[in-house]
Amino acid sequence: MNRLVLCLALAASFFFYRQTQQPAGPVAPVAPDAVVVPSLAKYRSQMTTEDRTALAQCYEILSKSVAANPVDDPVIPSTAALNDVHRAALLFVWRGVLGNEPGKYEGLREVLEGLVKDTIGEADVPLNPAVQKDAATLFNNIALSLR
């Protein structure tokens, strides 16, 4: 569990660093056909630029972190731990960084959690390389869809 906390703290630190290093200008909108995960198109069009950018960065960090999870001594050892990392990252960014309340975009949380469940399953099993790769790809696709 200490490794999980350390991993999340490092990811959050990286996120804050990236936030301070980016220009303050608006993000150029992405064409609707560039949305990789179709179930996010509705929410993407409703979100503020700040919310979209922060969530996209969050999912980019999640993607890279999950892909780098060592197989021989994993920081994220199981699908349950991966779900915990996902929920914690969203909590840190959504409430901690952005100061948003739950339900700001009705149904977004359920869609995001549903995408993760569809990808990794609902059973708590050890995280294997195939599921780890699928999760990293999903998180990257979510990030791309929110850019």
C-alpha positions in Angstrom: 0.0 0.0 0.0 2.9 2.4 0.7 4.1 1.9 -2.9 0.6 2.8 -4.1 0.7 6.0 -2.1 4.2 6.8 -3.3 3.2 6.2 -6.9 0.1 8.5 -6.6 2.2 11.2 -4.9 4.7 11.1 -7.7 2.0 11.2 -10.3 0.3 14.1 -8.6 3.7 16.0 -8.3 4.3 15.4 -12.0 0.8 16.7 -12.8 1.4 19.9 -10.8 4.8 20.4 -12.5 3.2 20.1 -15.9 0.4 22.5 -15.0 2.9 25.2 -14.1 5.0 24.7 -17.2 2.3 25.1 -19.8 1.2 28.4 -21.4 -1.9 29.9 -20.0 -3.7 30.2 -23.4 -6.7 28.2 -24.5 -6.3 24.7 -25.9 -7.2 24.4 -29.6 -10.4 22.4 -30.0 -10.2 18.9 -31.4 -12.4 18.0 -34.3 -15.3 15.7 -33.1 -14.1 12.9 -35.3 -10.8 12.9 -33.4 -12.6 11.6 -30.3 -11.1 8.1 -29.9 -13.6 6.9 -27.2 -17.1 7.7 -28.6 -18.9 7.6 -25.3 -16.8 10.7 -24.2 -17.8 12.9 -27.1 -20.9 14.2 -25.3 -19.0 15.1 -22.2 -16.0 16.6 -24.1 -18.3 19.1 -25.8 -19.8 20.1 -22.4 -16.5 20.5 -20.5 -14.5 23.6 -19.9 -11.1 23.8 -21.4 -9.5 23.7 -18.0 -11.5 20.5 -17.0 -10.7 18.8 -20.3 -7.0 19.7 -20.2 -6.6 18.6 -16.6 -8.4 15.3 -17.1 -6.5 14.6 -20.3 -3.2 15.1 -18.5 -4.4 12.9 -15.6 -5.2 10.1 -18.0 -1.9 10.6 -19.9 -0.1 10.2 -16.6 -2.2 7.1 -15.7 -1.4 5.6 -19.1 2.3 6.0 -18.7 2.3 4.9 -15.1 0.3 1.7 -15.7 2.5 0.9 -18.8 5.6 1.3 -16.6 4.3 -0.8 -13.8 7.1 -3.4 -13.2 6.0 -7.0 -13.7 8.6 -8.5 -11.3 7.8 -6.1 -8.4 4.5 -4.3 -9.3 3.4 -1.2 -7.6 -0.1 -2.0 -9.0 -0.4 -5.7 -8.3 -4.1 -6.4 -9.1 -7.1 -5.1 -11.0 -8.6 -3.9 -7.7 -5.4 -1.8 -7.1 -5.7 -0.5 -10.6 -9.3 0.6 -9.9 -8.1 2.3 -6.7 -5.3 4.1 -8.6 -7.9 5.3 -11.2 -10.4 6.5 -8.6 -7.7 8.2 -6.5 -6.2 10.0 -9.5 -9.6 11.3 -10.5 -10.3 12.4 -7.0 -7.0 14.3 -6.8 -7.5 16.0 -10.1 -11.3 16.6 -10.0 -11.6 17.8 -6.5 -8.1 18.6 -5.4 -6.7 20.4 -8.4 -9.8 21.7 -10.1 -12.0 22.1 -7.1 -15.0 20.6 -8.8 -17.9 18.9 -7.1 -19.2 15.4 -8.0 -21.8 15.4 -10.7 -20.6 18.5 -12.5 -21.0 16.6 -15.7 -23.8 14.1 -15.0 -22.9 10.6 -15.9 -19.2 11.2 -16.7 -18.0 9.3 -13.6 -20.1 6.3 -14.5 -18.9 6.3 -18.1 -15.2 6.5 -17.1 -15.6 3.8 -14.5 -17.6 1.6 -16.9 -14.8 1.9 -19.5 -12.3 0.7 -16.9 -14.5 -2.2 -15.8 -15.1 -3.2 -19.5 -11.3 -3.2 -20.0 -10.0 -4.9 -16.9 -13.1 -6.8 -15.7 -14.8 -6.8 -12.4 -12.9 -9.7 -10.7 -10.0 -8.9 -8.4 -7.2 -10.8 -10.1 -3.4 -10.2 -10.4 -2.6 -7.7 -13.0 -1.0 -9.5 -15.9 0.9 -7.9 -18.8 -2.0 -8.2 -21.3 -4.5 -6.4 -19.0 -1.9 -3.9 -18.0 -1.3 -3.1 -21.7 -5.1 -2.8 -22.3 -5.5 -0.5 -19.4 -2.6 1.7 -20.5 -4.1 1.9 -24.0 -7.6 2.8 -22.6 -6.2 5.6 -20.5 -4.2 6.9 -23.4 -7.3 6.8 -25.6 -9.3 8.7 -23.0 -6.6 11.3 -22.8 -6.6 11.7 -26.6 -10.4 12.0 -26.6 -10.3 14.8 -24.1 -7.6 16.9 -25.9 
